[in-house]
Amino acid sequence: MLAGLKSTSGYLDDVLVGGRTEEEHNRNLELVLNRIQEYGFTVRIEKCSFSMRQIKYLEQILDSDGIRPDPDKVAAIANMPPPIDLPSQRSYLGAVNYYGKYVPGMRKLRYPMDQLLKAGTKWEWNKACQDSFDRFKELLMSPLVLTHYNPQLDIVVSADASSIGIGARIAHRFPEGTVKAICHASRSLTPAETKYSQIEKEGLALIFAVTRFHRMLFGRHFTLETDHKPLLAIFGSKKGIPVYTANRLQRWALTLLLYDFSIEYVSTDSFGYVDLLSRLINTHIRPDEEYVIASIELENTFHNVVNQSLEVFPLTFKSIQAETRADPVLQKVLQHVQQGWPTKKTDVTDSYQQFYLRKDGLSVISGCLLYGERLVIPSKYQKKVLQLLHKGHPGVERMRAVARSYVYWPGIDACIAKLDFSCTECARAAKTNTRTNLESWPVPGKPWQRLHIDYAGPVDGWYYLILVDAYSKWPEVVRTRQTTSPATIEILESIFARFGNPETLVSDNGRQFISGQFEGFCDTKGILHLKTPPFHPQSNGLAERFVDTFKRTLKKITAGGEGLTEAINTFLLCYRSTPCRSAPEGITCRVNAW
């Protein structure tokens, strides 16, 4: 009957009509009365209330400030005597639990009494239970308030985790800076979740918060608060999800991609409003059935990851599990993973440093430690795993490739290299390393001691004999139509007549340089002629490099309109007069260098 009417709600025989203003309220009320009349119903005027600023509805008070418990309804609970047995305690907890959304510390208050509900526990009302009971009375009579949800206001979601539970809160940040809660939520961890690392528990708390408040968050920007700083780099990174991150965190990071949020770090000291929910939680509040099923499937996936790692090696799950418990280093690492690492790197001893640097990628599956998707091998089985990796003598790189897919321990790459290099069979069958390290030409002690020559061209039908002094970097460029041995000898005799004969002449294996005539010329002058290896131009790199510089510069100069001869002269003048970093004192001058 009331379908489609704005600001109208019906519960059994009660009809609630509201409005932001008096005019809107009256308009909505008129529509409701007309609808009731159309359906043939009547109302008793003495049971109706109109134009109320505050109403009591479903044992709660609703007004412009928010929602809070009705003092008349909670008075009976507040005045109730302490429970005398287990059934009366269950009834009392069931009654006060209705108001749990108003009390962020409800799980803390319930905790002592919840312990009496555990199977096998003797019922005994102690001082902690009485203190909790008395505190309930004070809270239920106090003005507890939750603000109304308003999508136009800034939304803040906070989440925290402890070793036994997770807690969350959604709130509004008002323009004046105050923050008021809309709703609180919490639940205990499943047995599998209690074995998560601390960073995974904190990540789980964020996922619990955004999925629990999904209807109020989806499609809207909100601020996500956490007191675990490493999560900012995983869930808030603009560069994407870090590669070496625990698998669960990677999956949760993908879930959070559905939401528009900015993540912020809040110090633990200022995070009590959700920290309390997670630490002192009702152990009987379980996750939804669908979540439990998904969690079991996720755990099975991670068990399969461990089993796949073990299938490659003849090791059993139980043996790795037992040795992990027996390994003192891994036990300490497991403790840090599940309970939290020291805040400072300097507080971690040397034996745990490598694990500390990879703490965001560590997780625990059934007592075994995982780094990403790789199983961390206890020290007892490391030698055996190395032998299995080396079976068949595959070489260092192939061994590392297999290891990086399945197993890990600090320094595993170095261990693989050491094993391979110490293997007699590998050394006996290894190939000779035919490649040698490249060596630079020795620096001459004086000018004109060693010269490098080469031909450049053709450029417009001309060839250019390039000659460069290895000491001063002084260049000589001579244009010629022919590159034969006689033409080359004629050019060199002209240059040597001016500057003298060098001690060494370096060239490639061009025909003009390897002919008998050229060799006779060098012998006559007392010049040591060195020829670079075939197909290895970098051996004559000084001349090759100058040829490239000459060609490119010549092209640039001639593009400006200068003739070829003028361009060559301009180039040589500029090159010889400008500083050269590789020449002595930066001077490319034949006379000064001498």
Secondary structure, DSSP 8 states (H G I E B T S, - for coil): --TT-TTEEEETTEEEE--SSHHHHHHHHHHHHHHHHHTT----GGG---S-SSEEETTEEEETTEEEE-HHHHHHHHT-----SHHHHHHHHHHHGGGGGG-TTHHHHHHHHHHTTSTT------HHHHHHHHHHHHHHTS---B----TTSEEEEEEEE-SSEEEEEEEEE-TTS-EEEEEEEEEE--TTGGGS-HHHHHHHHHHHHHHHTHHHHTTSEEEEEES-THHHHHHS-TT-S-SSS-HHHHHHHHHHTTSEEEEEE--GGG-HHHHHHHHS--TT----HHHHHHHHHHHHHHHHHHHHHHHTTT--HHHHHHHHHH-HHHHHHHHHHHH---SSGGGS-GGGHHHHHTGGGEEEETTEEEETTEEE--HHHHHHHHHHHHTT---HHHHHHHHHHHEE-TTHHHHHHHHHHT-HHHHHH---------------SSTTSEEEEEEEEEETTEEEEEEEETTT--EEEEEES--SHHHHHHHHHHHHHHH---SEEEE---HHHHSHHHHHHHHHHT-EEEE--TT-GGGGHHHHHHHHHHHHHHHHHHHTT--HHHHHHHHHHHHHHS--TTSGGG---HHHH-
